[in-house]
Each structure stands twice: as C-alpha cells, then as structure tokens.
Amino acid sequence: METIASLIEQTNIYIKKSDFLNALVLIEKITALIPGVSESTVFLVQKAGEAIKVNNSESAREILNDILFELAYLQIREPKRKGYPNISPNKILSDLLEQQFDIDYFEINIEEYHEYVQSAQYSEKFPDYYPYNFAEKSLEHYIAAQILKLNERDTYIDVASQCSPVAVIYANLFGSKTYRQDLSFPAGLTGNQIGGDAANMPVPDEFATKMALHCSFEHFEGDSDIGFIHETGRVLEPGGSVCIVPLYLADEYSIVTDPVVAISQGVIFQDEATVCCVKGFNNRFGRFYDPATLKSRILSNLGNLTLKLFRITNASFDPSCYVQFAALLEKPVEQISLKSKEPSIPQPLDELFEARKKIAQLVCERDEYKTWVPPGHFYSPIPSMEAVRIKENKIFNIIPQQIPGIDLNIKVQMALFDKFKDYYKEQPFEAYKKSNVRYFFENPAYLY
C-alpha cells in the first residue's frame, strides 16, 4: 500500500534520476492526498508541467524540489518552522551561566592552527576531504586536539568517524594509538575499527583515555545522546576525557532536518523540540540544545563525569567557520562520595557563579564594542545607549517626511526602485542551497 511517505521518497528518487515526468505524476498524487496544500504550491505544479513540456531540465528540477519540500513540510508535526534555528551566542552564554554551567573561553591561535593544517598534510594525503567546508572541519580537528591535549600515551577513539582522516592525523602528529568508531562499520572490534552504536561500543571497560566527536554528536537521534554520555563513563579510563566540537546550541531547543528525508525515512522528533526544516540539508536529524535542555539531557546524566563548556571566541577569522561552542567531559581519577566526606574548605559557589556571570557580561560588551574608545565617544562609530534612550522617542517614534535642506525626490527614487526590481531576477541566489552556487539566503549567518 502506497503511503505519503513512500510517495515522497519515490518522487525524490525520480527527481535525482531526472525522471521529471514520473516525479510530476507522483507529486500530483501527493497533492491530492494532503489537505491544506496552498494555492502557490498548486501553481508551482502547473509551472513544473510547463518546464517539463519545453524540456527545461534545470527549471523542472528546481520547481519539483521546491514542491516536494513544501509537501513534506506539511507532514512535519508542530512546532515547526522553515530555516535554521535562531542562534544568539551572547544570550546563550548568559543563559548557560544562569543554569550554572562551568564555562571557559577558547581563543584560537590562528598561526598555530595553520601550522597544524600544514603538519597534518590534508591537501597532500586527503585532498578530497570536505573540499567545500575544509576550514571548518580542520578547525574542529585542531580545537579538539588542543582541548584534549593529546599525546603518545593516549588511546584515542574518533567517535562517529565515518570517512574522517583525523584518527590517522592524530596518530601521526601526537603518537596516540587511535581507533575509528562508526555505526556504518561492520559490528565489532576489528583492528583499529569499532563498528556499532556509540552508546554501546564493543570494547572493554576503561578502554580509552581520549575520545572526540567532530560535527557528529548533534546527529545522535532519540535518547542516544544520553546513552552516549552513560557509555562514556564506562569506556573512559579514570582521568580520561571526551571533546564534542561543535556543541550546537540555539536560543530554543531545535532539531534541524530536511523534511523530504525525514518523512521518507520516518524520523521521530522529541515533542518538546521545534523542528527546523531546511531545504537541501539532506540530513535526517541535527540537534541544537538550548541551555535548559542541555542541562536536563546532558548535565543531569553525567554520572561520575564532569562537564566544561568552551566559548570559541574568534572562529570568524575565516568567514566559512561557524563553530561557537565546544564541550569537554572528564572522568575524575578518584571518585569521592560527597555524602560520606564533606570538603575541608567550603566552596563559595554562589559567589563563583556570580563572578562568572559578570565575566560573561564583560566579554559580551568587549565583543560588541571592540573599539579603542568607549561607545558615545567623539571617535567611536557606536553611540552610547544611555544617550540613545534619552532621545528614543525623537529617534524612533517620529519619522519625518522631509529633511531640511535635502530634496528627497521620492517619486524619482521610487521609479528607480521599480527599474531595479527588473534586475532582481538576474541574481543567481535562492532561498536554499544549490549545487552551482555557494551562497543561499536561508543560511544561519547572513540572511537575505
């Protein structure tokens, strides 16, 4: 029996095979089955038919993909939205401190990073590794190595490794004994390859001293994120540690998905998460914690582990890099029962957390007002917020129609604007990513 999910999956296959006519037949079938299909989607179905008639393959593919996204989106449960989650690093940082997370700041030594890339010999030995996203991936590898402080005494597992060369690189650079783990590998421990679930690894207790997850922890579906935290406590030696980079955080608990993939493959999302649907994402599941959910799912399930978060302060030295946060989980060398033994020196935790909140506020101000003079100074391009508030009614509430001494010539400006509109159709960018251009509007950094 055909279901909407199976029809969406088959339509996607037809589009990828450039079998646009059969794809259109199935889309018309899906449209009839789904209630609430918009008039704009129905119109796109007609446009797709026209493009197919005149053999305009590029246009047909583009329109059919747009339609399939909209139809799949209708099948995603609420709450949902289109586009990536909202990410406000300073707000997130403040909320993390409010939740009493242990936070440190990590500033990338840019010269040292470039030396790492050269020493790792990515271009010589791994030339096909993420050519479109190399700066971010290699930066993640560098950050993890720095936070973990890898050395020749370490037994390292690269978790969710798939095709990553980092286990080889770490072995060469730091002399560590390295293993690669992935769900796609054959089950069991074979040589340096660990196959199976990262939350149930076929290795002995206290097998490893260090582990890392590079852009992979967010893909752990369901409760497998919690399962992995529990497994970490078993697999690590006392004194061992795990680095998660990036740790994806957002203003609200969100799961990013491609609805075409999600509906085709029956992905299940936690009820409390907002599902963020991104066309062309081509992934089932990408989890973004908010601070409260990070606390309930991770901090509350640490067991004998400790957790420290890192705010990466200067990843924007390369505009293609987006890592904002990382996490370090550590297994203490000695386990001390707090019930049986009181600490000899009382810890002023309230004062400590207040101090960290103050530090975070100062860091936020520094990042926001990073000039050699304070806001409001004659030489500063940034106004003083106090001065703005004094005149906020005059600035924001009264919008003048004329400016003394300046002829705005509004009619001519509007006529010119109408002319500019004709050129808009020539720009090559679209809302979602296409294979032939790098930029797209619905991106997490620079929208429209």
N, C-alpha and C positions, 0 to 999 in steps of 0.2 A: 504493500500500500504506500502510495506516494504521500509524503508529508511536506509541509512548507520548508522544513529544514533540508530535506533531501532534494527538493526542487531548487533551493538556493545554492546548495552545494553543486548540483549538476550544471546549473546556469553558470556558475563561476568557472567550472571546468571548460564549458563551451567557449566562454569569452577568452580564456587563456589560450585555447586552441584556434582562436579566430573564427570559430563557427558561429557567426553572429546571428544568422537566421534562426538556428535552433535555440540560441540563447534568448532571442526575442519571443519565440513561441512560448518558452517556459516563463519568461517574465510576464507575459500577458496572462498566463495561467495563475501565477502567484498573485498578481494584482487583483484578479477576480476572487481569490480566496481570502485576502486580507482586508478586513474592514478598516475604514478611515484613511484610505490612500488619498493623498492630496491631489488637487487638480494639476498642480505643477508637475507631479510625477506622471500623471496620465499624459500630460503634454509632452514630457520627455520620451515617453514610449512612442508617441507619434513621430517625434524628431528622430529617434533611433531607426524607425522604419524607413524614413526618408533617406537617412545616411546610408543604410544598407542597400537601398534601391540604386543609388548612384555610385555604389562601391567605394564610399569614403570610409575606409577601414579605421583610420585614426579617430575620426569623429564618432563612428559607431562604437568603437571600444570604449571611448571616454564616456559617452552618454549611457551605454549599458552598465558600466561600472558605477556611474552616479545613481542610476535607478536601483541597481542591486543593493547598494549601500542604504538607500532610503527605505527599501522594503525590509531589509534585515534590521535596520534601526527600529522600525515599528514593532518588531518582535522582541526587542530587548525590554526587560522589565524596568519599572521605575524604582528609585530615582535614577535618571539618566540625563546625559547631555552630550552634545557634539563638541569635539575638540578635547585638548589635553586639560588636565586639572589646573586650577589656579595655584601658582607657587609664589609665595611672598617670603623669601628667606629670612628677613628680619622679624616678621611676625611669627614665623615658625620657630625661630630661635628663642624669642621671648616666651612662647607657649611651652617649649621644651623645658626652659628654666622654671616656669611655673609648675610643671609636672615633676620637678626636682631630678632631672636627668643630669648625669655627670658629663660636662661638655668641655672640650678643649678646642683650640684653634690650630689649623694646619695651614701654614703658608708654603706654597710650592717654591722650592729653589729652582728657578727656571733653567739656570745654567746646568745644574746637576741633573735635571730631567733630560735635557738634550744630550748630556754625556751618557745617561742611561740608555737612551734610544740608540745612540751610536754603538755602545758596547753590546747591546742586545742583538744588533745586526738584523733588525727586522727586514730592511729592504733587500739585504743580500740573501738571507736564509728563508724569509717568509714574505715574499713580495706580494702575494695575493691575499694577505690577511687584512680584512676590512679596509680596502683602499679608499672608500668613501667616508670612513669615520675613524681613520687611523689615529689622529691626535688624541681623541677622547679615549680610545681603547688602550693605547700605550701609556697615557697618563694614569689611567686606572691601575695598570700593572705597576707603574712606578710608585704610586701612592701606597698601594698595599704592601709592597716590599719595604718601604720606609717605615710604615706603621708597625709591621710585624718584626722588623729588624732581623731579617733572615740571615742565617749563617750556615757554616758547613756541618754543624751539629744537628740541624733540623731535619725532621721527616715531615715533608710538606704534601698536602693534598690540595689540588686545584679542583674545587667543587663545581659541578655543572660545567665542565671544561669544554665539552663538545669538540670544536676544531681549534681551540686556543693553543698557541705555541708557548704559553707562559711557563708551563711546567719545565719545558726544555730550557727556556731562557733562565729561569731561577736556578736550575741545576748548574748551568754554565757559569753564571755570574757569581753565585753565592756558595756553590759547592753543596747545596742541600740535596738530600735524597728525595726525589719528587714522584708523586703519583697523580694520575688524572682520573677523575670520577665523573660519570655522566649516566643519566637514565637510559640513554640510547646505546650504551656499550653492552656487550654480552654480559649476562648476570655472573657475578662472582669476582674474585680477585685473580687476575691473570697478568703476571709480570708487574708492570707499573700501572696497570689499568684496572679501575674499580667500576664494575657495572652494577646498576640497580638504583634504588631510591636513596637519595641523600639523607633521608630521615631514617634509614635502616641499612647502613653500609655493612657489607660482608667482611668486616675487619675486626680484629680483637679489640678489647678494651685498652684504652691508653695507647693507641696505635701511632698517633701523630702528635707532633709538637706545634705545628702551624697549619692553618688552612686559610683559603681565601675564596671569595665569590666575587667575580668581576661582572657586573651588569647581569646578574642571574638570580639573586635572591627574590627579586620582585616577581619572577615568573613561577614561584612556588605556589601552586593553587590550593584552595581549600584551607585546611589546617596544617599543610605540610611545612609552612614557615615555623609554626610552633613545634612540630615534630622534629625539624632540623635542629632547633635550639636544644631540645632534650637530647638528641643524638650527639650533639657537640660535647655535652657534659660527659658522655661515655667515651667518645673516641679520643679526646684530648688527654695528653699526659698532664699531670699537675704542673702548673707553670706555663702551659700551652695557651695559644690564642688563635682567634679567627678574625679576619678582616672582611667586612662587607662594604664594597665600594662600586658604584654609588649606593648609598642608602636613600631610596626615593621617598621623599616627604612632600606633602602638599598641604594646602590650607584646610582641606577636608578629606576624610578617608575616601579614596577613589580607587577604582580598578579600570585601567585602560585596556581597551580591546578593539579589534576590528570586528564589527558586528557580523560581517559575512562569514568570517572564520568561526566566531563564537556560536552563531546559530547553526551553522553546518555541523559543528563538532559537539554541540550540546554542552557548552561550558556553563558551569554553575557559579554564580557570584554570591558573596555574602550579602545578606539582606541589608545590613547597615551601610554598605558601601555605595557611593554614587558610581554608576557605570559611565565612563567617558569613552565615547565612540569616535574613533579616528579612522577615516578612510585611508586605505593603503598601509595601515600599521602592520598588517599581515601576521599579527601575533594573537594568541588566544587570551593572554592574561598578563597584565603588568600592574602590580600592586603599589600604590602610593599611600603610605601611612600618614595620618595626622598625628600630632603628639599624643593625644588621648588614646588613640588606637594602638600606637606603638607601645604605650605603657601597658595596656590591657593584654596585648597579644605577645609581646616580647619581654618587657621588663618584668612582668608578673610570672613569667615561665622560665626564668633564668636558672632556678635551682641553685646549684653551687657555683654558678658563673657570675662574673661581674660584667657590666656594660659601660663603655665610654663612647660618647659620640664626638665626632670631629666636624667642625665647620670649616670647609675648604674655602679659603678667603680670596684666592687670586687665580682660579682656573680660567677666568676670562682673558688671560694673556693670549690665548688662542680662541678666536670667536666661535670655533666649532665645538669647543669643550663646554660641557654642561654640568659636570659633577659639582654638587653643592655640599653634600654631607657624606660621611663615612662612619662606620661603626666598628668597634673593637670589643670582642667578647674574650674574656680571660678566665682561665681556671686556676684558682689560687693554689699555691704549693702546699699550704696547710689549711685544712678545714677547721675553723674554730666555731664551736657552738656558742651563739650569743646568749642562749638561755642558761648555760652552765657556767659561763665565765664572763663577767662584766669587764668592759675595757677599763684599764687602770687610769686613763686620762679621759675625762668627759669630752665628747666632741661637740662643739657649738654649731650643730647642723643648721639651725635657723640663720645664724649669722653668716655661715658659709654660703647658703643658698641666696641670701640677700646680696652678699658681695658678688656672687656670680651673675645675678640679675643686673646689678649695677654695671659690671664689666661688659655684659652683653649690650646694654643700652649705650654705653660709651663707644663700643665697637660699631654699633649701628650708626651712631652720629658721625663717627670718623668716616665710615664708608659713604654716608650720604653727603657729607660736607667736606670732602677731601680737597681742600684748597689751603693756601698758605695764610689766609686771613679768615676770620670768622664770618658767618652769614650777616648781611647788613652792612659790612664794611664798604667803604668807598670803592675798593679794588675788587670786591667779590661780586661774581655774577649771580650769587644766590642771595635772595632777600632774607631779612630777618623775619621769622614767623610772628614775633611779637608786633613788629611794625605792620605786617600784613593784616593781622587780626584787628588792629586799631582802625584800619580803613577798609575792612572786608565788605561792609555794606556799599561803600562807594565803588569798590573794585568789582564786586561780583553781582550786586543787585541792580545796578543802574547801567544799562548798556546803551551808550549814546548812538544815535543815528548819524551824527555828524561830528567831525573833529575840526576844531577851529584852525583855519589856515590850510586845510588839506581838502582838495576836491576828490572825494572817493570814487566819483564817476561810476556809480553802482550799475547802471544799465549796461555800460560798455563792458564792465567786468563780468556781469552775468552772461552777456553774449559771448565773451571769450571763453567762459567756462563751458558753455554749450558746445563750442567748437572743440575744446579739449576732450569732451566726452567721446567724440568720434574716434579719438586715438586710443581710448582705453582697450578696445577690442584687440589692438595690436600687441599689447603686453602679453608675454608668454606664461605668466604665473597663474596658478589656480588655487582653490581653497586647500586641496590636498596634494600630496607629493606625486609627481610624475617621474618616469624614468629618465626623461631627456633634459630636465632642469633640476637644479639643486634646491632652489628656494620654493616655498609654498606658504600660503597665507596662514593656514591653521597650524602654526608651529608654536612651541612653548616659549619662545624668546621674543621674536619680532613679528607681531601680527599686523597684517594689513598696513 
